[in-house]
Amino acid sequence: MCGMISTIIADELGVPVQRVDAALALLAEGNTVPFIARYRKEATGGLDDTQLRHLETRARYLQELSERKATILAAIEEQGKLTDELRVAIDACDSKARLEDLYLPYKKRRRTKADIAREAGLEPLTDALVAGAEPGAAAAYLTEGFATERDVLNGARAILVDRFALDAELLGSVREQMYAQGSLRSHVVEGKEKAGEKFRDYFDFAEPFTSLPPHRILALLRGETEGVLSLTLDAGDDAVYESLIADRFGLDTTASTWLRDAVGFGWRTKLSISSGLDVRMRLKTVAEEGALTVFATNLRDVLLAAPAGERPTLGLDPGYRNGVKCAVVDGTGKVVDTVVVYPHQPQNRWAEAVATLSSLVKKHDVELLAVGNGTASRESERLAADVARTVVGRQVTPVVVSESGASVYSASEIAAQEFPELDVSLRGAVSIARRLQDPLAELVKIDPKSIGVGQYQHDVNQSALASTLHDVVEDAVNAVGVDLNTASAPLLEQVAGVTPTLARNIIAYRDAHGAFASRRELLKVTRLGPKAFEQCAGFLRIRGGRNPLDGSAVHPESYAVVDRICDSTGLAVGQLIGNSAVLARLNPQDFADERVGIPTVTDIIAELDKPGRDPRPEFRTASFAEGIEKISDLRPGMTLEGTVTNVAAFGAFVDVGVHQDGLVHVSQLADRFVHDPHEVVRSGQVVRVRVVDVDVDRHRISLTMRTQGEVSAPSRRDPDQARKSKKKAGQSNRKGQDSGGSMAAALRRAGFGSGRR
């Protein structure tokens, strides 16, 4: 079976089957995706983390399918009904739905009307009626429980309909036909018009299944769940399905009224219902997969947003009555001072607040003022600007920072462990400051669902969501690398091969023995053995350690390659690092051997050129327009700068500094056709937009990024445009995958990982 799994996945990825075999074997041996993607390129032919994640997921699905096939074959064989033809059909199944269709006739089920009719001896009558006999033949089959000809004919019909419902080929054909020609319709539930205002665009709505985008499906399903919308599946022309049934069973419905009525009855009472349920489940699956993809992409963009770096920062968590909570953190993120000021209503102690914060800025050489983007954000941004102007001789820069999830972090166990003596209200200010310095290091402490970049995240399968987001966080952390001597436990937990227990043990060792001087010292950490070291060492960095390579992405297992390069060039490692002129002349093939191939040597040379390089973009901030502080200040035609806060399938939400994100519909993202908004924008990106339309009453702002041609607001009837801003959606939203070990075990059961690769 493992060969079949490899072949299927290789075809899907468009790569040689040997690469898939190698990747599956490495996974079965307990290797992590980040480790395989970075340090086992020779074995996999350079499969990246996205391909490996697909491979891992598909292997699990196909393995489960294989195990289910074995169970079904055994069950049918036990009944003595397994034919060679059925075995071949089951073995050839490529989906769980098709497999269950084939198994349906052999499943144990409750006694049905068809079973009762068969027991009464009506099956021969059914066969005769199918062959063209007249309904009058029913007179010869009167028996107990079937006292009239009508009862007998109904019994025969039940048998025939049962045959329809248990035919795998027919079920598959009807299901595909319904999905291809059907549509989803929605109507407002009487009396729910006012309460369901946010679903107004779906009060009278219909769209074919095949063109419904994921976000729209989820919106419709949510409307139904909230009791606002009534959804119906319109399968289309009944005659099409009745023809499929008749053709499959060779029924001449033109010559027999009884057969025609039986086919229609079977469609209406059985197949339309079962197929409708299947189609509904398919729509939900498509919607969930689309939502997970959007969430994963946005989360990756946010995690890999540009870091401001190790610069002293003052974080401001804005508020009115309860004041602006402020915290100063040094370049390493350590809290060095806190204060609460009351510049806004009702206290209005502006001058006092400016003086207090100016003193903190000068005392701690603060370079950045991180202002949360929640309530009182624009007023607090002005406060920060006034504070910055008081500093003479150096630049202090105010920056608006998304505070999504800051309150969640403040009340979390992680925050309590980090700041046991710090008031909960001040922890949010610390988080805001730190996420400007290093978004990745800070955001890993927060449940990804609270970061505010999802799309209907509470409407999708929570296990699949958790699994997807865990993979995104893990890949992002390992792509950047982690400072072994400063990383928090939540950040260390995302490093390949590091479990929560190992993360705590690493920090405990660091607290007891001081900073790590070398990567090899990791082997002294309790329970961190050779396998865990192999997985994590390349992603953990030590600045200023004994060996310069410990601060790079070169894995310790490849240090010998660097030694050979040093011998060849006559230079020490310290002289080789950053020496582009020498490194550019090296031929990777000269240093490859049976263990380390050309791809790895190529990576090593690139890493020596720029050791520990950060793949994240350069830090840049948006400048909000002066005097534009609320939605009523906006006018069509205004050109503004803003920050992308969320990207959905229908467009991008942009914060232009008015406490309400505007929407750049997908049709307005560029002067060309855009299929996927992620082609053009990403969360955290600074963009220039033009205001197209402002609806103050409904809190909607239409923006455009187009530079050519006439620009008009998207139709009010376009359900995409009707979605609420990210902030409102996030508020309404606040109402899995197996572990790596079990995945490895499943692959080993399938026959992978039997030998070292």
N, C-alpha and C positions, 0 to 999 in steps of 0.2 A: 504493500500500500504506500510505503514511503516514496517509491519511485513515481507513482501516479501523482501524489501530492506535489512533488518537485516539478513534474512536467507541467501540471496545471498552473502553478505559480510562475514558472519560467515563461510560459506563454503569456500570462497576464502582464508580467514586467518587461517582456521582450528581451530577456537575457538568456545565456546558455544555462542549461539545466545543472551543469556542474557547479555554477556559482550558487545556485539555490541550495543544492545539496550541502555545499560547504557552510553556507550561512545557517542552515537548519541544524547541522551537526554542532556548530559553535554555540548556538542557542541551547541545544540539548545538553551541552557540557556546562551550562550555567553562566555563560558569558553574557554580558549586557549589550544592548543595542549600541550605546555610545562607544563602548570599547571596540566592538566589532567594526563599526563604521570608521573609527579613527586608526586602529592599530592592526587590523586584519584585512587590509585591502588586497593583499596578494591572494588570499583564499577566496574572497568574494568578488574579485574583479572590480572593487571600488564601489560596491553598493552603498548608497548613502543612507542616512537614518530614516528618511521618509520611505524609501524602498524596503528597508529592513522592518519597519513597523508594519507595512502592508503584508510583507512576507510572514511576519509573526502572527498577525491576526488571521490571515487566510489559512495558515497551517493549522491553527487551532480549530477554525471552522471545519476544515476538511477532515481533520482528525476526528472531531465530534461526529461528522457525517459518516465517516468510516465505521466508527463504533456503533452508531445507530443502525447502519446497514447490517452489521453482524447480529445485532439483537433481533432485528426484524426477520432476517433469514432464518435464524434459529426458531423463532416463534412460529413462522409459517411451516417450517419443516416438521416441527412437533405436531402440527395439525395434519400432516400428511398431504399438504396441498402445494408443496413447492415444486414447480415444474422448471425445466431447463430454460424455457422462455422467460419465466418470471425472474429467475436468478440473474439472467443476463440483463434484464431491464433494471433490476435493483442495483446491480453492480455498475451500471452505466449512469446512474443518477448523479447529477452535479449540483442538486439543491435539496434542501431539507423539505421544501414544499412538495416537490415532485416525488420524493421518497414516501412521504406520508400519504400522498394520493394513491400510490401503488399498494400501500399497506392497508388502506381503508377497508377493503372487503374482508380482511382477515382479522380485524380488530374485534375484541370482545365488546359487545354493545348490548344495550337494553333491547328486549324483545319489541319488535316493531310491528306495524300493521302488515307489512310485507311478510314478515316471518309467520304471522298468524295465518295469512292467506296461503303461504306455501304449505304449512302444516295441514291445512284443510284440503290440500290437493289441487289448488288452482293454478299451479305453474303450467301444466299442459294447456290450459285454456289461454293463458297469457301467450304462449308460443303460437297457438293457433290464431289468435287475434293479430299478432305481429305478422303472421304469414298471409293474412287477408281474410280470415274467417269473419262471418257476420256476428254482430253482438248477440244475436238470438241463440248462438251456441252456448250461452251462459246457462240456459235452462237445464242443461244436462249436469250442471255442477252444483245444484242446490244441496246444501248440507247444513249441519248444525253451525250456527253463528252466521250463516250466509243464506238466509231464508228466502230472499227474493233475488230476481235476476239483477236488480240494481245493486244489491249488496255484493253479489258475485263479481259483477263488472268493476265495482270499486275495489274489490280485493285484487283482481287482475291488474288494475291500474296501479295499485300500490306496489305490486311486484315489479312492474315495468319501470316505474319512477325510481324504485330502489336500484335497479340496474343502472339507470342514468347517473344516480348520485354516487355510485361506487366505481364508475368507469374513469380510470386515471387519465386516459387520453382526452376524454370529453371534458373533464374538469379543467385540465390545463388549457384546452382550446377556448372554453367559455371564459375562463379567468382572463386570458390574454385579450380576447375580443372585447370584454367589458372595459378593461383598462385602456384599450386603444380607442374606443369610440364613446365611452361614457364621460360624464361630467359631474362635478360636485355643485350642488345648489344650496344656498342658505337663505333663510328668511328670519326676520326678527320675531321673537316670541311676543305675542300680544301682551301689551302692558309693560314691556321691558324697554321701550324706546328711550326713555329718559335715563334709566339706570345704565343702559348699555350704550351710551353715547359714543364711547371710544370705538365701538364696533359699527358705527353708522355706515361705513362704506360697504358693509356686508349684509345690510338689512334686506337687500334684494339683489342677490349675486349668483352668478353661475360661471363656471370655467371648466374646460375639458381637463380630465385627469392628467393628460400628458403635458399640459402647459402650466400646471399649477406649480409655482416655485415653493421651495421648502418653507420659507417664512410665512407665506400666505396660508399654507395648510395648517401650520401651527396656530396662526391667528384664528382661523375658523374653528379649530378644535378647542381652543381656549374659550372662544365665544360660546360654544356649545356647553363646555364644562361649567361655565359661569351662569348658564341658564338664560342667556341672551339670544342665542341663535339656535335655530332648528335646521339641522343638516340632513339632506337627502342625497342618495346616490342615484343619478339618472343613468341607467344602463344604455339608453338609446332604443332603437327599434327592436321590439320583441321578436319580430319575424326573423331577424338575423340569427338569434339564438335558437329559435325553434327549428330553423333550417339546419343549424349545426348538429342539433340533437338527432333530427331525423336522418341526416346523412350518415352520422356515425353509426347508427343502428340499422341503416337500410330500410327505413320505414316509409311506406307510400302514404303520406298523409292526405294526398289529393283523392285517393280512392276510399279512404276510411275516415268517417267523421269521428269514430271512437278513438282512432290513433291520433288524429289531429288534436282532439280535446285532451288526450292523455299527455301528449308532448307539451301542449300549452300549460297544462296543470303542473307537470314536472318542472317546467321552467319557472313558473310563478312561485310555487310552494317550496321548491328544493334548491335548484341550481342558482336562481337569482339571489337567494338569501345567502347561501354558502359562498358564492363568488363575490357577493357584495362585501361580506365580512373579510374575505381574502384581500380584496382591492383596498378596503379601508385600512387594513393592517399594512399593506404595501405602501399606501400613501403616508401613513405614520412613519414607516421605516425610512422612506425617502426624505421626509421632512426632518427626522431626527439626524440622519446622516449629514444632511445639508447644514443643520444648525450646529452640529459638532464640528464640522469643517470650518464654519465661520468663526466659532468660538476659539478653536485651536489656532487659527491664523491670527486672530486679533490678540489672543493671549501671548503668542510668540512675539508679535510686534511690540507689545507693551513690555514684556520681559527683556527684550533686546533693544529697548530704547536707549538713546545716547545717555551715558552717565556724565554728570558734571565733574566727577572725580573727587579727589581728596582735598576738598576746599572747605574751610570752616563755614558752617551754614546756620542761619537762624530760621527755624520753622515757625510759621504762624498758622494756627488753627482758628479761623475767623468765627465770630459770633457777636451778637448784639448785647442782650441783657447780661449774659454770663461772661462777657468779655472775650478778648482775643488771647487764646492760650499760646504761649511762646516758649520755645526751647532752643538753646544753642548747642550744637554738636561740633566737635573738632573734626579735623580731616579724617580721622579714623572712625567717626560716627559716635564717639563717646560723648555722653551728655555732660556739659560743663556748667550749664546755668539754665534756670527756668524762671518765668514770670508770667503773670496775667495782667493785661492792661485793658482799660475800658474807654476806648476812643469814640465808640459809637453810642447811639441812643440806647437807653435813656440817660446814661451818665454823661456822655459827650466830653470826656476828659482827653481831648485830642493832643493838646500841647504836652501834657504830662506823659502820654503814651509815646510821643515822638522822642522826648527827652530820655525816657527810660530805655527805649530800644536803641537809641543812638549810643547811649553809654555802653550797652552790651556789645554792640557792633565794634566799638573802638577797643573795648577791654579784651575781646577775644579775636580781634583781627578778622571779623566775619567778612566773607566775600560774596555770599549769596543769601538772598532773602526768599525763602520758599513759602509762598502763600497758597493755602488750600483753596480749592475752587468752589466751595459750598456757600452757604448763607453768609452774607456780608463780605464776600470775596472781593468785589470791585472796590468797596470802601476800604478794605484792608490792603488792597493793592496800592491805593493812593497813599495810605499810611506808610507802606513800605517805601514808596517813592520819596515821600518827605524825609524819611529816615536816611535813605541813601544820599539825599542831597546835603545832609548835615556832615557827611564824611568828606574831608578835604585831603587831597593828595593821592587817593587811590579810588578805584571803581568798586562800588558795591551794587550788585545787580539784583533787582526784584524779579522773581519768576513765579508764574502761576502753575501750581502742581495739582494734578488730580488727587483728590482725597478719598476716592472710592475705596472702601474697605478699611480706612483708618480707624473708624469707630469700632469696627469688628476686631481689629488688632488690639486696640486699647483695652478691651474687656477680655482678651484672650488669656489663656494660661501661659502662653509664650511671653506675652508682654509682662505678666505678673512675675514671671521668673527673671526676666531681664531687669525690670525696674520695680522691685518689691516695695520700695519706699516712695515711689513716685505716684502722684495722684493720677487716677484714670484719665481725667480730662487733659492732662499734660502729655500723656503717652502718645496721643494723636499728633501733637505738634512734633514730637520726636520722629514719628513715622514719616510725616510729611517732609521733614528736613532730610532724613536719610534716603527716602526714595528719590530725591533730587540728586543726591550724591551718587547713588548706585541703585537704580530701580530693581534690578534683578535680585540683589542681596536682600532688599527689604520686602519685596512683594512675595517671595517664597514663604514668608511667615503668615501669609493671609490665604484663606480658602480662595482658590481661583474664581469660584462662583461669585465672590464678593468684590471682585476687582472692577466689575461694571463693563465688561467688553463682550458679554454674551448676547444671545438672541433666543429668548424663550427657554433659558437654561433649566427652569424648573418644570418645563413641560416635556422634557426628553428623559430617556432612560438614565437614571442617576448612576447606575453602575458603569454604563458605557461612558457617561460624561466624566466620571471620576477617573476612569482608566485613560481616556483621551487626554485630559488635562495633566494627569501625572506624567504621561509621556512627553508632552510639550515642555513642561517645567524641567524634566530630567534632561531633555535634549538641549534646551537653552542654557542651563547651568553648565553642562559639560562642554558646550561649544565655546563658552567664555573662559572657563577654568575658575578655580577657587583658591584664594590665598589661605593656605593651611593654618597660618598663625593668627588670622583675624576672623575667620569665618564663624558664623553662628551655627548652632546645632541644626536648625531648619535648612540652612544652606548646605551644610555637609551631608545631610540626609539625601540630597538630590544628586550627589556625586555617584557615579557608577560604582557599584559594589559596596557602598556604605549604607548600612542599615541604621535605623534610629538608635539601636543599642551601640553600634560602633561609633556613631556621631557623638554620643554622650561620652563614650570612653576616650575618644580623641581629645575632647575638651577637658575631661578630667586629667588626662596625662599632661596636657598643655598647662593646666593650672598647677599641677604638682611639680613639673620639671622645667617649666619655662618654654619659650618658643622652640619649635622643631628646628634643628640645625641642618637636617638632611631628610630626604624622602625615606631612606632606609630605616630611619628611626621610627617610622610608622609601625614596623614589625614588632616594636616593643609594646605597642598598645594592646591592652587585654582583648583577646578574641579576634584580633586582626591578623589573620593568617596569610599564607602565600597567595591563595586565590583572590581574596579581597584586595591584597596589595597589588596584584596584577591588574585588577579591574580599575582601581582608583588612582594609582600612583601618577599616571600621566596627566590627570586632570587637576591634581593638587599642586600648587605652586609655592615655592619658598623664596622669598626675596632676600637677597644678601646672604644666602646659605653658603656652606662650604664648597659646594659644586655649583657653578653657574648654571649647569643644565637643569638643576632642580627648580629653577625659576622659569623653565620653558615647557613646551608641550612634548618635548622629546621624552619618550618612555624610558625608564631605567633599563629595560631589557635591551635597548638599542644604544646605550652609552658606548658600547664597544665599537659601534660604527663610527661614532664621533671620534673615538681614539684613533681609528684608522685614518680618518680624514686629517686629524692633527699630525699624524706621522707623515702623511703624504705631503702636507703643505709646510711642515716644519714650524707650525704655529701652535701655541697653547690654546686651550678652549677659550679663555678670556680674550685672546687676540683674534680668534676666529669669529666670535659672535659679533654680528653687525658689520663684518668686513665684506661688503657686497662685491667688491672688485675680485676678491679671491674666490668667493662662493660661486659667483656667476661662471667661473671657468671650470668648475667641477663637473665631471660626468658621473651621474648616479650609478651607472652600470659598473663603474670601477670599484664601487664599495658594496655592491650587493653580494649576498651569498645564499646558501641554501635555506637559511632561516629568515633573513631580511632581504626582501625583494626590492626592485626598482621603485615601486610606488612609495614604499616607506622611506627609502633613502631620499627620494625627491622631497617628501614632506620634511625630513630632518634638515635638509639643506635650506629649505624655505624658512623653517623655524629658527635656524641659526642666524639667518639674515635679519629676522625681526622676532626675537624671542618673546614669548608670552603676549603676542599682539592681540589686541581686543577686536573682535569682529564687529562690534557695535559702531554705529555712525558717530560722527562728531557732534558734540553738544551744541544745540541751538535753541533759542527760545522765541516764542511769538510775542509781538508787541501789539497790545490791544489799543484801539483808537481812543484818544482822549474824548471825554464827554459822551461816549457810547457805553452806558452802564445798565440799561434795561431794555426790554424788547420794544417798548414804545419809542425809544430813541432811534430805532432803525428806520431807514427809508429805502425804497427800491432804487437801485443804481449805486448805492454805496459800495465802495471797494474796501475790504477789511482783511486783516491778517488774523488767522486763528489756528487752533490745534485740533487735529482729528482725534476725537475721543472714542469713536466706535465705527466699525465698518460692517455693514450688513449686506445681504444679497441684493438689496434694492438701492443701495447708495451709502453715503458716508455722513456721519454726524460730526459737526464742527463747532467747537466752543469759540465764539467770537467775543466773549466777555460780557454777556447780558443775562447770565444765570439760566439760559435756555439754549440748548444746542440747536443749531440750524441743520437742515437736511440738504445735502447735495445729492439729488436724485441721480441714479446711475446714468441717465440720459444727459446729465449736465456736468459730468466729471471731466470730459475732454472734448476736443473738436473732432473726435472720431467715435465710432461705435465701440462701446465698452461692454464686454460680456460679463466680466467679473470685476467688481470695484477694486479688488485687491491688486489688479493689474496696474492701477493708477495711484492708489493711496494706501497708507497703513496707519494703524493707531499710533498716536504720538507725533505724527508728521506735522510740520508747520506748513500751512498752505495759504494762498491768497484767494479770496472768494468775493463774489459780487452778490448783493442782496437782490433777489428777484421779486419776492412777495413776503409780506408780513401779515399774519393773522393773529392779532393781539388777543382776541377773545378765546381762541382755541390754542394759544401758545405754540404756534407753528411758524417756523421761519424757513422759507425756501431760498436756497443759495445756488450759485452756479460757479463752476471753475472754467467754463468755456470762454474762449476769447474771440470767437468768430460767429458771425451770423446773428439772426434775431434770437433772443432768448425769452421764452415765456414760461410762466409757472406751469408745472405739470398739472394735468387735469385733477380737479378735486375728486373725481370719481376713481382716480387711480388708487387702488388699495395700498400700493407701495408708499405713495406720498402720505397716506393717511396714518401711518404709524407714528406713534408718539416719539418724542425725543428720547435719546438714550437715558437721560436722567429720569424721566417719568417711567420709561420702561423698566429701568433698574429698580425704581421704587415698587412697581407692581410685581416685579419678579421676586422681591424679597419676601413675599408672603411666606461594567467593571470587567473589569478585566481580571483574569486570574493573576496571581503573583508570578514573578519570574521563575520561582522555584517550581510551581505547578506547571508552568508552560514548559520548562525543561523536562519535567517528568513526562508530560504528555508526548513530547517529541521523542523521548527515549522509548516510550511504549510503541511509537510508530516505527521505530527502527533506526532513528537518527542518533548520531553522537556515539557510535560504538567504538570509534577510534579517534585518536588525536589528529586534528587537522592543522 
